[in-house]
């Protein structure tokens, strides 16, 4: 099993506080005969009387390395790979990239990350790792 991100539990608790039910920790998906990916979390939320609720998968990143751009390149590559695998295996599940508020407020306000987010349609969850809450959902 891959190592968990430092803020894995903070994001998990933030989702639970927002009434999400964690269904997989991690979500393991096969692609073809030889490849498998592990997305950090999968969650569901039933909305009122609606029979089928929302389903999400969340890839969590901490952005603690010296270079935010290197962290972003890694996160983007994983996000695109995971989205492709989800589209084949669980097309009803929406993939989000979870990023800490400090990274969102600084690095993610720069022109390159903003352009890449638009170009590739990244969906973000911004979380506060200390308070263990979700501060924004960005689709």
C-alpha contacts under 8 A as a table, 3 or more apart, distances in Angstrom:
res1	aa1	res2	aa2	distance
2	X	38	X	7.75
4	X	8	X	6.30
4	X	40	X	7.54
5	X	8	X	5.19
5	X	60	X	6.52
5	X	61	X	6.38
5	X	62	X	6.69
6	X	9	X	7.90
6	X	62	X	6.63
7	X	10	X	5.16
7	X	11	X	6.41
7	X	60	X	7.47
7	X	61	X	7.61
7	X	62	X	6.39
7	X	129	X	6.21
8	X	11	X	5.47
8	X	12	X	6.22
8	X	40	X	7.71
8	X	60	X	6.50
9	X	12	X	4.89
9	X	13	X	6.00
9	X	132	X	8.00
10	X	13	X	5.23
10	X	14	X	6.12
10	X	127	X	7.99
10	X	128	X	7.73
10	X	129	X	5.43
10	X	130	X	7.46
10	X	131	X	7.77
10	X	132	X	4.45
10	X	133	X	7.19
11	X	14	X	4.93
11	X	15	X	6.21
11	X	60	X	7.52
11	X	98	X	7.60
11	X	127	X	6.57
11	X	129	X	7.24
11	X	132	X	6.28
11	X	133	X	7.00
11	X	134	X	7.24
12	X	15	X	5.25
12	X	16	X	6.30
12	X	22	X	7.63
12	X	41	X	7.65
13	X	16	X	5.01
13	X	17	X	6.12
13	X	132	X	5.96
13	X	133	X	7.07
14	X	17	X	5.14
14	X	18	X	6.52
14	X	127	X	7.47
14	X	132	X	5.10
14	X	133	X	4.06
14	X	134	X	5.28
15	X	18	X	5.10
15	X	19	X	6.63
15	X	20	X	5.35
15	X	21	X	7.78
15	X	133	X	7.42
15	X	134	X	6.95
16	X	19	X	5.10
16	X	20	X	4.93
16	X	21	X	6.28
16	X	22	X	7.33
17	X	20	X	7.30
17	X	133	X	7.30
18	X	134	X	7.99
19	X	45	X	6.75
20	X	43	X	5.94
20	X	44	X	5.61
20	X	45	X	5.01
21	X	43	X	5.28
21	X	44	X	5.28
21	X	45	X	6.17
22	X	25	X	7.21
22	X	41	X	7.08
22	X	42	X	5.91
22	X	43	X	4.30
22	X	44	X	6.64
23	X	41	X	7.73
23	X	42	X	5.55
23	X	43	X	5.12
23	X	44	X	6.84
24	X	27	X	4.96
24	X	41	X	5.68
24	X	42	X	4.93
24	X	43	X	6.90
25	X	40	X	6.14
25	X	41	X	4.90
25	X	42	X	6.68
26	X	38	X	6.04
26	X	39	X	5.72
26	X	40	X	4.68
26	X	41	X	5.02
26	X	42	X	7.05
27	X	38	X	5.54
27	X	39	X	5.10
27	X	40	X	6.36
27	X	41	X	5.87
27	X	42	X	5.95
27	X	57	X	7.73
28	X	36	X	6.93
28	X	37	X	5.82
28	X	38	X	4.62
28	X	39	X	6.55
29	X	36	X	5.51
29	X	37	X	5.42
29	X	38	X	6.53
29	X	85	X	7.24
29	X	86	X	7.77
29	X	89	X	7.24
30	X	33	X	7.62
30	X	34	X	7.69
30	X	35	X	5.79
30	X	36	X	4.20
30	X	37	X	6.48
30	X	85	X	7.65
30	X	89	X	7.95
31	X	34	X	7.05
31	X	35	X	5.12
31	X	36	X	5.73
31	X	37	X	7.84
31	X	85	X	6.25
32	X	35	X	6.06
37	X	82	X	7.04
37	X	85	X	7.96
39	X	42	X	7.59
39	X	57	X	6.86
39	X	58	X	6.58
39	X	59	X	5.62
39	X	82	X	7.17
40	X	57	X	7.58
40	X	58	X	5.95
40	X	59	X	5.13
40	X	60	X	6.38
41	X	57	X	5.65
41	X	58	X	5.11
41	X	59	X	6.76
42	X	55	X	7.44
42	X	56	X	5.69
42	X	57	X	4.27
42	X	58	X	6.18
43	X	55	X	5.88
43	X	56	X	5.42
43	X	57	X	6.40
44	X	53	X	6.52
44	X	54	X	5.54
44	X	55	X	4.50
44	X	56	X	6.38
45	X	53	X	5.26
45	X	54	X	5.29
45	X	55	X	6.70
46	X	49	X	7.86
46	X	50	X	6.69
46	X	51	X	7.25
46	X	52	X	6.57
46	X	53	X	4.02
46	X	54	X	6.47
47	X	50	X	5.46
47	X	51	X	7.93
47	X	52	X	7.92
47	X	53	X	5.59
47	X	54	X	7.55
50	X	53	X	6.45
54	X	93	X	7.54
55	X	92	X	6.73
55	X	93	X	4.72
55	X	94	X	6.36
56	X	93	X	4.86
56	X	94	X	4.60
56	X	95	X	5.73
56	X	96	X	7.18
57	X	93	X	6.46
57	X	94	X	6.03
57	X	95	X	4.72
57	X	96	X	6.18
58	X	95	X	5.83
58	X	96	X	4.86
58	X	97	X	5.79
58	X	98	X	6.45
59	X	79	X	7.30
59	X	95	X	7.61
59	X	96	X	6.35
59	X	97	X	4.98
59	X	98	X	5.96
60	X	97	X	6.06
60	X	98	X	4.65
60	X	99	X	6.54
61	X	75	X	7.10
61	X	97	X	7.38
61	X	98	X	6.00
61	X	99	X	5.48
61	X	100	X	7.47
62	X	99	X	6.30
62	X	100	X	6.17
63	X	68	X	6.07
63	X	71	X	5.95
63	X	72	X	7.81
63	X	99	X	7.43
63	X	100	X	7.42
63	X	103	X	6.51
64	X	68	X	7.69
65	X	68	X	6.56
65	X	71	X	6.91
67	X	70	X	5.39
67	X	71	X	6.51
68	X	71	X	5.00
68	X	72	X	6.00
68	X	107	X	6.87
69	X	72	X	4.89
69	X	73	X	6.11
70	X	73	X	5.08
70	X	74	X	6.36
71	X	74	X	5.26
71	X	75	X	6.14
72	X	75	X	4.94
72	X	76	X	5.90
73	X	76	X	5.17
73	X	77	X	6.19
74	X	77	X	5.27
74	X	78	X	6.27
75	X	78	X	5.20
75	X	79	X	5.98
75	X	97	X	7.85
76	X	79	X	4.98
76	X	80	X	6.15
77	X	80	X	5.37
77	X	81	X	6.22
78	X	81	X	5.16
78	X	82	X	5.92
79	X	82	X	5.17
79	X	83	X	5.98
79	X	95	X	7.78
79	X	97	X	7.00
79	X	122	X	7.97
80	X	83	X	5.16
80	X	84	X	6.33
81	X	84	X	5.31
81	X	85	X	6.43
82	X	85	X	5.09
82	X	86	X	6.04
82	X	95	X	7.85
83	X	86	X	5.03
83	X	87	X	6.09
83	X	95	X	6.29
84	X	87	X	5.18
84	X	88	X	6.63
85	X	88	X	5.31
85	X	89	X	6.17
86	X	89	X	5.05
86	X	90	X	4.98
86	X	91	X	5.80
86	X	93	X	7.00
86	X	95	X	7.87
87	X	90	X	5.82
87	X	91	X	4.29
87	X	92	X	7.83
88	X	91	X	6.17
90	X	93	X	5.67
91	X	94	X	7.65
95	X	123	X	6.94
96	X	122	X	7.11
96	X	123	X	4.89
96	X	124	X	5.20
96	X	125	X	6.32
97	X	122	X	7.28
97	X	123	X	6.22
97	X	124	X	4.84
97	X	125	X	6.04
98	X	124	X	5.71
98	X	125	X	4.47
98	X	126	X	5.78
98	X	127	X	6.87
99	X	103	X	6.65
99	X	104	X	6.60
99	X	124	X	7.08
99	X	125	X	6.24
99	X	126	X	5.10
99	X	127	X	6.23
100	X	103	X	5.49
100	X	104	X	6.34
100	X	126	X	5.57
100	X	127	X	4.90
100	X	128	X	5.82
100	X	129	X	6.51
101	X	104	X	4.96
101	X	105	X	5.94
101	X	126	X	5.51
101	X	127	X	5.50
101	X	128	X	5.56
101	X	129	X	7.94
101	X	135	X	7.58
102	X	105	X	5.27
102	X	106	X	6.31
103	X	106	X	5.30
103	X	107	X	5.35
103	X	108	X	6.33
104	X	107	X	5.93
104	X	108	X	4.61
104	X	109	X	6.69
104	X	126	X	6.91
105	X	108	X	6.33
105	X	109	X	6.25
106	X	109	X	5.64
106	X	110	X	7.30
107	X	110	X	5.65
107	X	113	X	7.41
108	X	113	X	5.50
108	X	114	X	6.36
109	X	113	X	7.17
109	X	114	X	6.49
110	X	113	X	5.96
110	X	114	X	6.31
111	X	114	X	5.17
111	X	115	X	6.04
112	X	115	X	5.17
112	X	116	X	6.18
113	X	116	X	5.07
113	X	117	X	6.03
114	X	117	X	5.17
114	X	118	X	6.33
115	X	118	X	5.18
115	X	119	X	6.00
116	X	119	X	4.94
116	X	120	X	5.97
116	X	121	X	7.96
117	X	120	X	5.54
117	X	121	X	5.53
117	X	122	X	4.97
117	X	123	X	7.75
118	X	121	X	5.19
118	X	122	X	6.95
121	X	139	X	7.82
122	X	139	X	7.16
123	X	137	X	7.75
123	X	138	X	5.65
123	X	139	X	4.59
124	X	136	X	7.96
124	X	137	X	5.97
124	X	138	X	4.93
124	X	139	X	6.47
125	X	134	X	6.87
125	X	135	X	7.71
125	X	136	X	5.86
125	X	137	X	4.79
125	X	138	X	6.28
126	X	134	X	5.91
126	X	135	X	5.55
126	X	136	X	5.01
126	X	137	X	6.45
126	X	138	X	7.89
127	X	132	X	7.05
127	X	133	X	5.73
127	X	134	X	4.32
127	X	135	X	5.33
127	X	136	X	7.08
128	X	131	X	5.55
128	X	132	X	5.58
128	X	133	X	5.47
128	X	134	X	6.33
128	X	135	X	6.63
129	X	132	X	5.05
129	X	133	X	7.21
134	X	137	X	7.66
